[in-house]
Amino acid sequence: MRVELIAETAERAAVFPFLWMRVRLWQSLRVVDASQEAIRALAYTIAGLHVISEIALSGVSPCRDDRDRFDVVTIRQTRVPHSLRDPIATYPDGQWNGEELIIAIPEVARYLVSANRIDVEPAEGAGMNDVCAFLLGTVFGALCHLRGIFPLHASAIGVGNQCIAFAGDSRAGKSTTAASLIGRGHRLISDDVTYICQNDAGQIQIWPGTNRLRLWESAMEGLRYAKEGAERERRGFDKFLVPANPPADADRPLELNAIYQLEAAAQDAPIVIERLRGTAAVDVLLRNTFRLYIAEDVGRKRQVFAACTHVARKVPVFRLSRPMSFALLDLVSKKLEEHLAREVAVP
């Protein structure tokens, strides 16, 4: 069920119909006395949502079980139909009926997604790492689109009092750049997907997401991380999950100060950071919208485009071009710190 918002401005209603309301109300709804209730392993907070899950979610911050909140999403392990009643669209990997979406991942699981629930039926013999990799990736991305949440394919890092996001294609170095900055004393806000919202004052903010890095095997070697004992994200996939310290307030949004599009340059090229404006900035956000094809499938492309346009007006977007060399990672991180201090306003 989609939550409709009577907004103070048409812009807020069009761009962030659900998240604007949630940011405004989060403080009054959260439980602040830790002594009143023990933390339960299957209650989590991610993207500003309160998730009650029958499946353990590795890398997602646990929280107190509060099922009376308005933003609860339940995840159940149960049977999922092979088809929907009265589908209005059929795709190679699923169906959509206007309220529910089936996503079928061969040899992994079938998922039934609505705005407030995800049902999961693992395939016979499937590993739970595989099931969770798609659950926290494609499937949760679909839920975000159904709820009007804007998911950006980006990793977010807290650098001092600022919060920045690194967007880019697969293997662009989002998680590797984040790992380099963590090694310099900065903190992870979210890896791979950044969940964007807007508060009462029109400030663009992000919700904390997963608190582990997804690193390719080559990145593990380049960063000198030990692979022995590291959890592989899924079978046959050369990505490993490296835990990071969770945010102090995993259910509190943070101001987004800048977005950097990561691009590879020739090995002898300099490190260049340049501001993108207008359609160039909007294009970066649109191209990096997480699972944009799902937004198109469920009829939300117009809302996504409006969100990209709005964020590009509010948050500076830069292109960071650098040689893809592990030997230069520390220098790239230093250039980023200097650029933030010089070019990006401190809140």
Secondary structure, DSSP 8 states (H G I E B T S, - for coil): -------SSHHHHHH-TTHHHHHHHHHHHS---GGGS---TTEEEETTEEEEESS--TTSEE----TTSTTEEEEEE----SS-SS-SEEETTEEE-SS-EEEEETTTEEEEE-SSEEEEEE-TT--HHHHHHHIIIIIHHHHHHHHT-EEESEEEEEETTEEEEEE-STTSSHHHHHHHHHHTT-EEEESS-EEEEE-TTS-EEEE----EEEEEHHHHHHTT---TT-EESSTT--EEEEE----SSTTS-EE--EEEEEEEE-TT---EEEEE-THHHHHHHHHTBTTHHHHHHTT-HHHHHHHHHHHHHHS-EEEEEEE--GGGHHHHHHHHHHHHHHHS---
